[in-house]
C-alpha cells in the first residue's frame, strides 16, 4: 500500500513538474496575489510565460498553473517557502484604505514590508517591485503633472498614506546592486477595472443611497485614474528592465493612463453607464471642505461616547475637489512605458463588467 500524500505536497510536486523547464529568471511570487491588482498581475504574468507563486492571507481563486502559499506577511516562516527559488517578487499586498485600521496599516505596510525585504534577501530573490501610490507626495493641494522628484508629503492626507511613505522609503532604501538585490516602487493612482472591490461598488452604493447629487468645486479639476491592466504592465516592465539596467533600482515610477480626466466626469461616466444619474448640483470647494472639517471635529468630540465613521471627510473632499495628476515621463524614458488600454476603452470595459450593479429602469 502506497503512503498517503498530503494535498499541499501533491500540489507542490505538480507545480514543480509544471515549471521545471522555466528558467529562474521567469519565476516570480506575487505577494497579495489574491487581491484585485494581484489577480490581474497573476493573469498577465502567466500570459507572458512566467511561473507564478501567490502568497496571501487567503486563497482568492483557483488556478492549476499557480502555486499558492497562505500565511501572515509578518512571519518569515510563512513567507520564506513562497520566495525560495524565485527571481522576482511583486509586493502588492495592502489593507483596504477604507478600513481605517491604523494598527493594521502599520503592521502590514511597514513591519510586513520589512519582513518581505529580509526574507527576499535570505531566499536569494534578485528583484523586489513594490506597489506604492502617487499619493505619497499629495498633501491635499493641487498637483499638476507632478514628477517623482517632488518630496514626500510632510502632511499626508491620511494615516494609510503615511504608512505607504514609510513602506516606499524602506523598499527603495534596500536597493543594493553590489549584493544583486534591486528594488523599485511603482506609483499608480486611482486604480480601477473589472473585479474592482472598492471604487465602482462604493460609488454605486453611494448613488443608490442618494449621496451622489453634488459636485464639489467647479468640476474641472483633473485627476489620474489608471486602468488595472496598465498598472500591471508598469510593474512587469519595471521588473524586466531592471535586468538590463540596474541604475533603475532604488527609484520610484509613476504609472497612470497618461490621460488626466476631470474627477467628476470620470465618476459620471461610470454612473450613467450603469443607468444612474450623474451629480448635477454644485457646492463650492471651500464650503465643502470646512463642512467636512466641522463634521470631523464633531466626531472627535463625541467619540468617547459614540463611535462614528463619516464618509464625508476633509481627505475625501480634497481628493474630489483638487487637481492631482502625475507625469509618466520617467517610466516612458527608462522602460518604454505606454498605456496598453486607453481611458475610453478602460471605462467601457469596466462598465460592462459591472452590469450586474446597474439600475433597472
N, C-alpha and C positions, 0 to 999 in steps of 0.2 A: 504494500500500500504506500503511495507517494505521500510525503509530508504535505500538510496544508500550507498554502502560500497566501499571505495577507493581501488585501486589495492594494494598499499603498506600495508594497514591494512589487506586486504584479504590474501596477501602473508604471513604476519606475523602470522596470525591465523593458516594458513595451516602449516607453518613451526613449530610453537609451538606444534600443534597436532602431527606432524610427529616425533618430537624429545622428547615428554614429558616423554617417558619411558627410555630415555637415561640418565644415571647419569651425574651430573655436571662435574665429573672428565673427562668425554669424550666429553665435549662441548668445542669448540675452535673457535677462529677467526684467519683468515689468512689476515693480512694487506698486500695489494699488490697482492691479490689473482687472479686478472685478468691478471697478467703478466706471463711470460714464466715459471719461477720457481713456482710462486704462483699457476698456474693452475695444474701443476703436483703435487704440495703439496695437493691441494684440492682433487684430484682424489685418491691419496694414503690414505689420512685420511678417506675419505668416505669408501674406500675398507676395512679399519681396524675398521669400526664401529663407527667412530666419527660423532658427529653432528657439522656441519661446517657453520660459518658465513664468508662472504667475505666482506672486506672493501677496497675500491679502489676509485680512482678519476673517474673511468668509470666501467661499467659492461662489461666485455670482453667476456662472454659466458653465455649460459642459462643452468640451471640445477635445476629441481624442488626440489632436495634434499638440495639445498643451499639457505640460506637467504643472499641476497645482500644488502649492505649499500654503497651508493655512497656519497662521500664527500671529504673534504680537511683534510689531515693528521694533519695539524696545528690547526684545530678547535676542541676544546673539545666538543662543541655542536654537531658537526657532528660525532665524534668518539665514544662518550660515549654509544649511543644505540647499537653499534656493539659489545661492550665489556661487557655490562651488562649481568650477568648470565653465563659467560663462565669461565672455569678454566685456560685455556692456550691460550696465544697469540703468533702466529708466525709472526714476523715482517720482511717481505722480500720486502717491498716497497723501491724503489730507482730509481732516474732518470737514463737513459742510460748514461754511461760514455762518449760515443761518442758525446753527445750533447754539451759538453764543456761549459755548462751554470753554471758559478761559483755561481751566486746568488741562482739558483735553488738547486744546490748541498748542499749549506749551509742550506738553508731553510728546505729542506726535510730531509736530512741525520742527521742534528744536531738539529735544532729547532723542526722539526716534531717529532723526536725520543724523545726529552724531553717531548713533549706533550703526546706521547704514554705512557711513564713511569708514568706520573702523572695521566693520565686517567685510566690506569690499576689499580693503587692504589685506586682511587676513586670507581671504579667498582667492586673491590674485586677480581680481577684476581690474581691467585697464581703463575703463571709461565709465563715468557716472554723469548722467544727464538729468538735471532737476527740472521739474515743472514748478516754476516760480509764478510771479504775476507782475504785470506792469504797474499795479497799484503800489508797489514798494517805493515809488517815487511820487505818489499822489497824496496831497495834503488837503484836498477839498477845494482847491482853487484851480483856475483854468490851466491846462497843459495842452499846447498845440504843437503837434509834430515833435513830441518830446523824444530825446535821444537817451541812450543808455548812459551817457556821461553826466546826466543830471544826478545830484546827490540823493541818497536815501532820504525818505521823509523823516523830518525831525518830529513831526506830529502826525503819525499815521492815522488814517481815517477810522480804524478800529483795532482791537487787540489782535484779531486774527491776522491782519496785515503786519502788525508789529512782530508777530512770531514768524511770518514769512520773510521779513527782513533778516531776522536772526538766522533763519534757515539758509537763505541765499548767501549770506556772509560766510557761514561756516563751510558751505559746499565749495564756493569759489576759493576760499582760503586754503582748502585741502588740495588744490591742484598742485601736483608735484611731478613734472616731466622727468626729473632725474631718477625717480623711482617708478616710472612708467605708469603713473596714475593721473589721468586727465579728467578734469571736471568742467562742466559748463551749466549755465542756467538759461532756460527758455522762459520768456515772459509773455504769455498770451494775455488777452484782455477780452472779457465778455464772451466766454466760450458758449457756443450753442450748437444744436444739431439734433438729429434723431436720437431718441432714448435719453435726452437731457432730463434729469430728475429735478432740476432747480428752476431755471429761468422761465421756460414755457409753462410748466404746470403751475408755478406760483402766479404767473401773470394771468392765466386763465381763471384760477381760483379767485383772484382779486376782482376780475371782471364779473364773475358770477355773483360776487358779493357787493357789486355796485361801487367798487373802490377805484375804478379806472375812468373817472369822468373828468379829471383835471390834468392840465399840462402845467408843469412847474417851469416858470420862466416864459420866454417868448417862443420856445420850441425849436430854436435854431442851433442849439448847442450840439456840435459834432462829437461823436463818440466812436470808439472802435468796438465792433462786435466781430468775433472771429469764429468761423465755421470749424467744427471739431476736426475735420479731415486736414485742414490747413495747419492746425496746431500739431497734429501728429506728424505731418510732413516735415515741419520745422525741427521736431525732436530727432527724427531719423536722419535728416540731412546733417544736423549737428554731430551726431554720433559718427556718421560716415566721414565727414570732413575732418574730424579730429584725428582720424587715422592717417590723413595726408598732411595735416598742418597742426602741429602741437601748439603753435602760438595762439590758437583759438581757445586753449584751455585757460580757465580762470576768468572767463568773460561771460557777460550776460547778453542775450539777444532778444529784442522784441520780435514777436511773431503775431501778425494780425492779418486781416483780409486786405489790408492796404487800401481800403475804401471807407474812410470815415463817413458816417451817416448821422443825420440828426437823431438824437436819442428817441424822441417821441415819434418820429417817422418809422423807425425800426419797430417799436412796440406796436404801433398802429397797423403795420403790415402784417404782423403776426395775428393780431386781434381780428382784423377784418377778414384775413384769410380763413379764420375759423368761425366766421359769422358773428363776431362780437363787435359792438360799437367802439370806434376809436375815441379817445379823450377829446372833448371839444370846448371845455371851459378853461380859461387861463387864470393862473394865480401868480403874482409877481414872485420872483425867486426869493428875495429877502423876506417877504411876508411869510412864505412857506418855511424858510429856514428858522426864523425866530419863533414861529408857532411850534415847530418841532423841538426847538431848544427849550421852550417853556414846558412842553409835554415831558421831555426827558428829565427836567428838574422836578416836575411834579411826581414822576415815577420814582425818582430818588428819595423824595420826602416820604412817600407812603410805603416805600419798600420794606421797612421793618414790620409793617402790618399786612400789606398786600403785595404779592409778587406779580408784576405785570411785565409783559414782553411786547411793547408797542412796535408796530411795523413802520410808523411814521416817525423817523429819527433824523437828526441832522446829517448823519452819514449818508442815508438814502436820499435825502434831499440834494446833497452835494453831488452824488452820483448821477442824479436825474437832471440837474439843472446847470451843470458846468460843462465846459469843453474838456475832454480828456481823450486825446488820440495820440498815437505814437509812431515814430519813424521806424521803418524796417530796413533802412539803407545798410546798416551794418550786416544784417543777415543776408541781404542781397549780394553785397560785395564779397563777404567772407565765405559764403557757402552756396551761393547761387539760388537763394530762396525766391520763389514766386508762388503766390497762392494757386492752389490746384482748382479751387471752386470759387466762382465769382459770388458776390453778395446776392444778386438776383437768383441764381441757381440755388444758393445756400438757403435762402428764405423759402423758396418753393419746396425744396426737399424737406425742410423742417416742418412746414405747414402740412405737407402730405403725410408725414409720419405721425402727426398728432390729430388726424381726422377723428379719432375716437373721442377727442375732447371738444369737438366743435358743437356750437349751439344749433339745436334743431329749430328751424323757423316754422 
